[in-house]
């Protein structure tokens, strides 16, 4: 019973995170920009320089960092579900595929959102986030296996 509840909970977390990503992607460009602006103001308040040309670079880092982070979490949650159905190796592969296909669908979705655009570069950044988290999982599993 415990394992069944854990699997159900894992699925719920995954679906909630996918809904969150969809919701964030459905925000028109002006709302999305204001969310990035909030983070930039926060960074400015701790002394990060955003004068001159730095503001463009800082904005890009914040926006692309958000993509990377969202999809790194999606990779973790996907793996957490898939390990219940596959070997760990196959679960890692399937998790990365889930991240890739969800990133593709997310960018397609953004084609229909005011002021937003679907970008292949964002798919690459998103998938990189998923690959990163799956590599971290693999390294932790490897460390645990070697220390036994």
Phi, psi and omega per residue, in radians:
X1 nan -0.693 -3.132
X2 -1.062 -0.785 -3.114
X3 -1.118 -0.704 3.131
X4 -1.087 -0.769 3.110
X5 -1.114 -0.661 3.122
X6 -1.147 -0.715 3.117
X7 -1.136 -0.788 3.120
X8 -1.059 -0.775 3.125
X9 -1.089 -0.693 3.106
X10 -1.085 -0.751 3.096
X11 -1.099 -0.740 -3.134
X12 -1.074 -0.792 3.116
X13 -1.060 -0.748 3.131
X14 -1.071 -0.838 -3.113
X15 -1.138 -0.727 3.108
X16 -1.061 -0.741 3.139
X17 -1.145 -0.676 3.093
X18 -1.119 -0.693 3.095
X19 -1.119 -0.719 3.104
X20 -1.047 -0.815 3.120
X21 -1.067 -0.772 3.119
X22 -1.047 -0.781 3.140
X23 -1.058 -0.801 3.141
X24 -1.110 -0.656 3.132
X25 -1.256 -0.388 -3.131
X26 -1.430 -0.105 3.131
X27 -1.267 2.271 3.061
X28 -1.024 2.815 -3.047
X29 -0.968 -0.703 -3.090
X30 -1.135 -0.664 3.108
X31 -1.236 -0.757 3.115
X32 -1.053 -0.738 3.123
X33 -1.121 -0.669 -3.138
X34 -1.178 -0.584 3.084
X35 -1.142 -0.723 3.085
X36 -1.157 -0.670 3.126
X37 -1.051 -0.641 3.105
X38 -1.078 -0.787 -3.137
X39 -1.142 -0.697 3.130
X40 -1.115 -0.732 3.090
X41 -1.093 -0.666 3.084
X42 -1.083 -0.774 3.119
X43 -1.132 -0.667 3.094
X44 -1.097 -0.652 -3.102
X45 -1.166 -0.362 3.092
X46 -1.746 0.188 2.991
X47 1.731 0.156 3.108
X48 -1.344 2.243 -3.070
X49 -1.256 2.189 3.099
X50 -2.233 0.445 -3.137
X51 -1.421 2.690 3.052
X52 1.020 -2.246 -3.097
X53 -1.282 -0.266 -3.117
X54 -1.122 -0.499 -3.103
X55 -1.095 -0.698 3.111
X56 -1.129 -0.749 3.121
X57 -1.149 -0.760 -3.140
X58 -1.099 -0.727 3.108
X59 -1.077 -0.771 3.133
X60 -1.092 -0.768 -3.139
X61 -1.095 -0.749 -3.140
X62 -1.120 -0.840 -3.078
X63 -1.161 -0.802 -3.115
X64 -1.281 -0.551 3.050
X65 -1.110 -0.630 3.090
X66 -1.137 -0.756 3.079
X67 -1.009 -0.905 -3.094
X68 -1.006 -0.811 -3.095
X69 -1.164 -0.780 3.125
X70 -0.992 -0.757 -3.068
X71 -1.453 -0.383 2.983
X72 -1.136 -0.745 3.083
X73 -1.129 -0.711 3.093
X74 -1.060 -0.686 3.090
X75 -1.079 -0.773 3.106
X76 -1.073 -0.833 -3.109
X77 -1.168 -0.657 3.103
X78 -1.123 -0.777 3.104
X79 -1.073 -0.728 -3.115
X80 -1.034 -0.583 3.080
X81 -1.382 -0.836 -3.001
X82 -1.169 -0.455 3.135
X83 -1.150 -0.253 3.083
X84 -1.400 -0.225 -3.056
X85 -2.097 -0.314 -3.043
X86 -2.326 2.951 2.957
X87 -1.111 2.857 -3.122
X88 -1.052 -0.719 -3.141
X89 -1.094 -0.845 -3.137
X90 -1.168 -0.621 3.107
X91 -1.084 -0.675 3.095
X92 -1.125 -0.746 3.135
X93 -1.127 -0.817 -3.135
X94 -1.111 -0.665 3.119
X95 -1.072 -0.768 3.118
X96 -1.135 -0.678 3.096
X97 -1.120 -0.708 3.090
X98 -1.056 -0.803 3.133
X99 -1.049 -0.824 -3.121
X100 -1.048 -0.878 -3.096
X101 -1.193 -0.601 3.085
X102 -1.196 -0.663 3.079
X103 -1.089 -0.733 3.099
X104 -1.075 -0.801 -3.133
X105 -1.159 -0.598 3.118
X106 -1.137 -0.773 3.129
X107 -1.191 -0.625 3.052
X108 -1.097 -0.773 3.114
X109 -0.997 -0.698 -3.101
X110 -1.178 -0.321 3.070
X111 -1.084 -0.387 -3.080
X112 -1.822 0.134 -3.127
X113 -1.821 2.336 -3.084
X114 -0.943 2.127 3.069
X115 1.380 -0.019 -3.134
X116 -1.799 2.845 3.133
X117 -2.481 2.536 3.041
X118 -1.456 2.218 -3.074
X119 -2.212 2.323 3.085
X120 -1.135 -0.558 3.116
X121 -1.099 -0.619 3.093
X122 -1.193 -0.629 3.065
X123 -1.068 -0.718 3.141
X124 -1.144 -0.770 3.120
X125 -1.124 -0.774 3.130
X126 -1.046 -0.851 -3.124
X127 -1.127 -0.627 3.078
X128 -1.073 -0.680 3.073
X129 -1.066 -0.770 3.102
X130 -1.129 -0.735 3.111
X131 -1.098 -0.739 3.131
X132 -1.000 -0.868 -3.096
X133 -1.145 -0.643 3.121
X134 -1.199 -0.622 3.066
X135 -1.144 -0.682 3.083
X136 -1.080 -0.781 3.094
X137 -1.028 -0.799 -3.135
X138 -1.053 -0.760 -3.135
X139 -1.151 -0.683 3.096
X140 -1.129 -0.785 3.110
X141 -1.073 -0.710 3.132
X142 -1.135 -0.767 3.099
X143 -1.052 -0.798 3.137
X144 -1.108 -0.665 3.136
X145 -1.178 -0.672 -3.124
X146 -1.318 -0.449 -3.090
X147 -1.555 -0.009 3.138
X148 -1.397 nan nan
